[in-house]
C-alpha cells in the first residue's frame, strides 16, 4: 500500500475544521437552570474510517466526516455537511479514487 499525502492532508483538514463548524447544544442538569459558567456543549460531528478486503478483488479504504454546520435561531432551518474519500487498491479493476462533498439544507415548520 502506498503512502498518500493528499489523503493525510484531507484527514487533518477535516479533523481541524470539524469542531469549529459543528453546532453545539447546552447540556442541562435535569430541569433546573444551570449557571452560565457550568454550561457544557455537546459537539455534533462524527469521523468514520474503514477498510475492507476481498481476495482477488482488492482493498477499499474510506474516510468520512459528517457535521451539523449551521442552525437558524428559530431552529427551522439547518445546514449539514459531509466529506468522504474512498480509494481502491489492487484487484482486476486497478487502483481508483473517489472524493465527495455534500451539503444538505433542511427546512421545517
ZIMO-V262635 format. One line per field, one symbol per residue. phi: phi as a letter, one per 20 degrees, with the letter a starting at -180 (. if undefined). psi: psi as a letter, one per 20 degrees, with the letter a starting at -180 (. if undefined). burial: + if it has 24 or more other C-alpha atoms within 12 Angstrom, else -. A space follows every 50 residues. Layout:
phi->???
psi->???
burial->???
This chain:
phi->.efdffffffgfffffegffdeecdfedeldffdggfdfddeedbbdcca bcccfndpcddbbbccbeebbfgfnecbcdcbcccccddmnfemebcbdb ccccdddce
psi->pqpohggghggggghghghhjqpqqppqnciqqpqhijpqpppmqqppqr qqpppigapppqqpppqohqprhijhpqoqqqpqpppppaahiaqqqpqp pqpppppr.
burial->------+--++--++--+--+++--------------------++++--- --------+++++++++++++-------+++++++++++----------- ---------
